[in-house]
């Protein structure tokens, strides 16, 4: 379903906008709803799941991304935490469970020059 997980293009756009934010803007306090969405996103990894968990309309996320430097920075951090959790689980499955298929996928992503991938 489109829009459930931010595309790399959207994330790059947020990171670009965030790089232009002043330190004063980034430390502005977030609202309770903003904090709830960011925290839920780190757990769920999807905007739909985070919005539902925080009882906030998904459209608020996009407005906050445009209007709040603090939310942008927190959401980027939450996305990175979510991605890290997925990678941690994949590595566990690949290495501890000796899942060869998962190990091949991780290896091709981590070492594209060795495995001839992009």
Phi, psi and omega in degrees: 000126181298146175085000181282330181226135184295137176288161177298325179299315179295317180296319177298321178297317178296317181295323177295314179297319181294326180293341180266353180286143177279156179303327179295323180290323185291329182271003176301145182291141175270157176285166177301316180297320178298315179298318181297319179294314181299315180295318179292325180296319179300326179281316189268327181077005177227147179291322178298313179296318180293317180296316180296314181297322181273356182057047182230140177295137181303327183298335179298324180304313183293322177296314180297322178299323179285322194257341188236113178297320180296317179294317179304310182297317181292321180292319178301314178299319179296319178297317179295321176296319180297315179296321180296320179297320178295314180297321178300316179294318178299317179297320179298313179298315182295314187270310184285321180270359180052048178273101185299319180300315179294320179298320178297314179299314180296319180296317180295324178286321183281330184229063184298329181291331178280320187259005176068033178249168179255000000 
